Amino acid sequence: MESILRSLTGQDPNPDDYRNIEFWSDPERSGWLTKQGDYIKTWRRRWFVLKQGKLLWFKERSVTRGSIPRGVVPVGKCLTVKGAEDVLNKPYAFELSTSQETMYFIADSEKEKEEWINSIGRSIVQHSRSVTDSEIVDYDSTR
């Protein structure tokens, strides 16, 4: 049912969203998280991989070169990642927010929740659009 809805709504990730990312090897972080569905608000356990500024998720743990992610979030577009136990009233919950949406996840333990928040937070900082050298004005030289 979920896959039918995803294909009807065009919500399967675009291959351009994860092209040139070897998500099947040496991820920055990987593990099981429970994620709330985008349309059908049920909770599903998915295998998550954080690599090169992308958070990808899969149905199965055995991720290979031929695997197709169920979803991809470019973390550089995310604004916050923080605990959300009080929002969801569930232990080990956290949220990841962009300017358009907030996604909710549940880890298996407090330690895993904190590790995911820290890893995603570092990735947000590394991959968010930063000020480029051409945008920096050297105020000392303008005086």
Disulfide bonds with the S-S distance in Angstrom:
none
